[in-house]
Every structure is written in C-alpha cells, then in structure tokens.
C-alpha cells in the first residue's frame, strides 16, 4: 500500500478558501489527512494488520514535520490556513 505525505495530496475541496486549487496544501486538509492516517493505524491494529499499522505510522511521521514546517507560524502561535 502506498501512503503519501500531507504535501503529496492535492484536493480542490474546502470549506472557506477562495481559489483553493492555487494553494499547495491547507491546514484543514492536512489535519483531515492525519486523522485518516490515525484511523487507519487504529483499524490496522484492531485487525492485527501490522503492515497497515506500519504504513500509517511511517506516513504520520513524514506528514507531521511537513505540517509543522509548512503551516505553523511560530511567531504568531497559530497554524496558517494554507501554504
């Protein structure tokens, strides 16, 4: 199974951003992606599927630093809506 980092996934869905497709990625979609990975990891654990658990964990470990590095504004203390 090939899992992607939050940065690898592009989507044209949003709740409030105009011209969404012009942004590389957004905090909203990145958080949804991380939530889905965590759900997949729990599902894999429940089903005793160590491969799924490992794949999800690797993707989470890759996506978290990207989310923090690309979207967290340390000076202001909040996440940007997009990058």
N, C-alpha and C positions, 0 to 999 in steps of 0.2 A: 504494500500500500504506500503510495507517495503522498506525504503530507507537505504542505507549504508553510512558509512563514507568513506572518500577517502582511508583510510587504509584498509578497508574491501574488496575493489575491486582489484583484480589482473588481469592483462592483459598481453598478450605477443605481444603487438603492440608498435612499437617505430619508430622514425624517424632516430635515430643515435646510439643507445646504443647496444653494443655487449653483448650477453648472457643476454638479458633483463629479462628473467624469473627468474634469480637468485636474483634479487633485490626485496625488499619488495614492494616498490612503487616509482614512479618517479614524479618529479615536473611537467613534461609535462602532464601526465595522470591525476594528481591531479588537475591541472588547467582546463583541459577539463571537468573533473567531476564537478568541481564547476560551470563552465559555464553552463553545462547542468542543474544543480540544479537551477541556477538563471533563466534559460529559462523556466524551469518547473514552477517555482514560478510565473513568469510573465504570463505564459499561464493559470495557475490556477486562477490568478486574473482576466484575461480577460474573462474567462469562469464562473466567480463567483463561483469557486470551492474552498471554504475556507479550506477544508480538504487537498487538494493538496498543497495549499499555506502553510499551517501549517507544513505538512510533509517535504516539501522542505526547509522551514526555519529552522526546527529542524536539518535536515541533514547538512545544511550550517553551523549552529552554532556548530555542532560537528566536521565538517571537517576542518574548518578554524584553530582552535587551533592545530589540528593534523598536518596540513600542515606547520604552522609556527614552531611548536616544533620539527618536524622531519626533515624538509628540509631547514629552514632558518639558514644561518651562520651569526650570529650577528657580530662576529669579522671581517669577510671579507666584510659583507654588501651585500650578494647575496644569492640566492637560490642554493642549491646543485642540481645536476641533478637527484640524486637518494639517497635512504637511505637503 
